[in-house]
């Protein structure tokens, strides 16, 4: 205790100021490291996560439009209505495929890639069924497509989900059992 009392006041101020400066430098280094990790997370969200959610939302919208036009085609009674809905359906299919092509480079995990391949494999039978129904409608069979498209498409689409929405914001239970945020309904 006598050493501290015998130390001149200038040295006491120098030690106190020096220790404050060292603490400030340590806090500054910690802040830089923290801001770097925040910037890295922010870059991941803005470069991959958010654009993929946007592309998946657009793909889901196009898929819903395609399904809506498929059902509208079954109800069309005039050639003009059929022609209009066929053009709209073709546009929706093109938009869906374009949005999924935009989404494909944004896939950043193996689990997401497997979900992407699964959804494409599960939607292929629906597209085949839909194309067969359109062909039957074009051939003039108005009642034949209605018999099977509802049952088969319901089975095909019951399990299908749009992949990629299982990001860090979802719980592990939701990731395990599939995404709930962008279901194909």
C-alpha positions as CSV (number, residue, x, y, z in Angstrom):
1,X,0.0,0.0,0.0
2,X,2.9,2.4,0.7
3,X,4.2,1.9,-2.8
4,X,1.0,3.4,-4.3
5,X,1.0,6.3,-1.8
6,X,4.7,7.1,-2.5
7,X,4.2,7.1,-6.3
8,X,4.0,10.5,-7.8
9,X,0.6,11.7,-9.1
10,X,1.9,12.0,-12.7
11,X,2.8,8.3,-12.7
12,X,-0.6,7.4,-11.3
13,X,-2.3,9.4,-14.0
14,X,-0.1,7.8,-16.7
15,X,-0.9,4.3,-15.5
16,X,-4.6,5.0,-15.2
17,X,-4.7,6.7,-18.7
18,X,-2.6,3.9,-20.2
19,X,-4.9,1.2,-18.8
20,X,-7.9,3.0,-20.2
21,X,-6.2,3.3,-23.6
22,X,-5.4,-0.5,-23.5
23,X,-9.0,-1.3,-22.6
24,X,-10.2,1.0,-25.5
25,X,-7.9,-0.7,-28.0
26,X,-9.2,-4.1,-26.8
27,X,-12.8,-3.0,-27.1
28,X,-12.1,-1.6,-30.6
29,X,-10.5,-4.9,-31.7
30,X,-13.5,-6.8,-30.4
31,X,-15.9,-4.4,-32.2
32,X,-14.1,-4.8,-35.5
33,X,-14.3,-8.6,-35.2
34,X,-18.0,-8.4,-34.3
35,X,-18.8,-6.0,-37.1
36,X,-17.0,-8.3,-39.5
37,X,-19.1,-11.3,-38.6
38,X,-22.2,-9.1,-38.8
39,X,-21.2,-7.9,-42.3
40,X,-20.6,-11.5,-43.4
41,X,-24.0,-12.6,-42.2
42,X,-25.6,-9.5,-43.8
43,X,-23.8,-10.3,-47.1
44,X,-25.1,-13.9,-47.0
45,X,-28.7,-12.7,-46.4
46,X,-28.6,-10.0,-49.1
47,X,-26.7,-12.1,-51.7
48,X,-28.2,-15.6,-51.2
49,X,-31.0,-16.0,-48.7
50,X,-33.3,-13.1,-49.6
51,X,-33.0,-13.4,-53.4
52,X,-33.7,-17.2,-53.2
53,X,-36.9,-16.5,-51.1
54,X,-37.9,-13.9,-53.8
55,X,-37.3,-16.4,-56.6
56,X,-39.2,-19.1,-54.7
57,X,-42.1,-16.8,-54.1
58,X,-42.2,-16.0,-57.8
59,X,-42.0,-19.6,-58.7
60,X,-44.8,-20.5,-56.3
61,X,-47.0,-17.7,-57.8
62,X,-46.3,-19.0,-61.3
63,X,-47.1,-22.5,-60.3
64,X,-50.4,-21.4,-58.7
65,X,-51.3,-19.5,-61.9
66,X,-50.5,-22.5,-64.0
67,X,-52.8,-24.7,-61.9
68,X,-55.5,-22.0,-62.0
69,X,-55.3,-21.9,-65.8
70,X,-55.4,-25.7,-65.9
71,X,-58.6,-25.7,-64.0
72,X,-60.0,-22.8,-66.0
73,X,-59.3,-24.7,-69.2
74,X,-61.5,-27.5,-68.0
75,X,-64.3,-25.1,-67.6
76,X,-63.9,-23.2,-70.9
77,X,-66.8,-23.6,-73.3
78,X,-65.6,-21.4,-76.2
79,X,-62.5,-21.6,-78.4
80,X,-61.6,-18.0,-77.5
81,X,-61.6,-18.8,-73.8
82,X,-59.5,-22.0,-74.4
83,X,-57.0,-20.0,-76.6
84,X,-56.6,-17.3,-74.0
85,X,-56.1,-19.7,-71.1
86,X,-53.7,-21.8,-73.1
87,X,-51.5,-18.7,-73.8
88,X,-51.7,-17.7,-70.1
89,X,-50.8,-21.3,-69.0
90,X,-47.8,-21.3,-71.3
91,X,-46.7,-18.0,-69.9
92,X,-47.1,-19.3,-66.3
93,X,-45.1,-22.4,-67.1
94,X,-42.3,-20.3,-68.7
95,X,-42.2,-18.0,-65.7
96,X,-42.1,-21.0,-63.3
97,X,-39.2,-22.5,-65.1
98,X,-37.4,-19.2,-65.4
99,X,-37.7,-18.5,-61.7
100,X,-36.5,-21.9,-60.8
101,X,-33.5,-21.4,-63.1
102,X,-32.8,-18.1,-61.3
103,X,-33.1,-19.9,-57.9
104,X,-30.7,-22.8,-58.8
105,X,-27.4,-20.9,-58.5
106,X,-28.5,-19.6,-55.1
107,X,-28.7,-23.1,-53.6
108,X,-26.0,-23.3,-51.0
109,X,-26.5,-26.5,-49.1
110,X,-26.8,-30.2,-50.0
111,X,-30.1,-30.5,-48.2
112,X,-31.5,-27.6,-50.3
113,X,-30.2,-29.2,-53.5
114,X,-31.9,-32.5,-52.6
115,X,-35.2,-30.6,-51.9
116,X,-34.8,-28.8,-55.3
117,X,-34.4,-32.1,-57.1
118,X,-37.3,-33.7,-55.2
119,X,-39.7,-30.9,-56.1
120,X,-38.7,-31.0,-59.7
121,X,-39.2,-34.8,-59.7
122,X,-42.6,-34.5,-58.1
123,X,-43.8,-31.7,-60.4
124,X,-42.9,-33.6,-63.6
125,X,-45.9,-36.0,-63.3
126,X,-48.2,-33.1,-62.7
127,X,-46.9,-31.3,-65.8
128,X,-47.3,-34.5,-67.8
129,X,-50.9,-35.0,-66.6
130,X,-51.6,-31.3,-67.3
131,X,-50.2,-31.6,-70.8
132,X,-52.2,-34.7,-71.5
133,X,-55.4,-33.0,-70.3
134,X,-54.6,-30.0,-72.6
135,X,-54.0,-32.4,-75.5
136,X,-57.4,-34.1,-74.8
137,X,-59.1,-30.7,-74.7
138,X,-57.4,-29.7,-78.0
139,X,-58.7,-32.9,-79.5
140,X,-62.2,-32.0,-78.5
141,X,-62.8,-34.2,-75.5
142,X,-64.4,-31.9,-73.0
143,X,-65.5,-34.4,-70.4
144,X,-62.6,-36.8,-70.5
145,X,-59.9,-34.6,-68.9
146,X,-62.1,-33.8,-65.9
147,X,-62.3,-37.4,-64.7
148,X,-58.6,-38.0,-63.8
149,X,-56.9,-34.7,-63.5
150,X,-58.4,-33.8,-60.1
151,X,-57.5,-37.1,-58.4
152,X,-54.1,-37.6,-59.9
153,X,-53.0,-34.0,-59.5
154,X,-54.1,-34.0,-55.9
155,X,-51.9,-37.1,-55.2
156,X,-49.0,-35.6,-57.1
157,X,-49.1,-32.2,-55.4
158,X,-50.1,-33.3,-51.9
159,X,-46.4,-33.9,-50.9
160,X,-44.8,-31.3,-53.1
161,X,-43.3,-28.3,-51.5
162,X,-41.2,-25.4,-52.9
163,X,-37.7,-26.0,-51.5
164,X,-35.2,-23.5,-50.0
165,X,-37.3,-21.8,-47.5
166,X,-35.8,-23.7,-44.6
167,X,-33.3,-21.1,-43.6
168,X,-31.8,-20.3,-40.2
169,X,-35.0,-18.6,-39.1
170,X,-37.0,-21.9,-39.0
171,X,-36.7,-24.4,-36.2
172,X,-35.0,-27.7,-36.7
173,X,-38.4,-29.5,-36.5
174,X,-39.6,-27.5,-39.5
175,X,-36.5,-28.3,-41.4
176,X,-36.8,-32.0,-40.6
177,X,-40.4,-32.3,-41.7
178,X,-40.2,-29.9,-44.7
179,X,-40.9,-26.3,-45.1
180,X,-44.2,-24.8,-44.1
181,X,-43.7,-21.4,-45.4
182,X,-43.9,-22.0,-49.2
183,X,-46.1,-25.0,-49.6
184,X,-47.6,-25.8,-53.0
185,X,-51.3,-25.9,-52.3
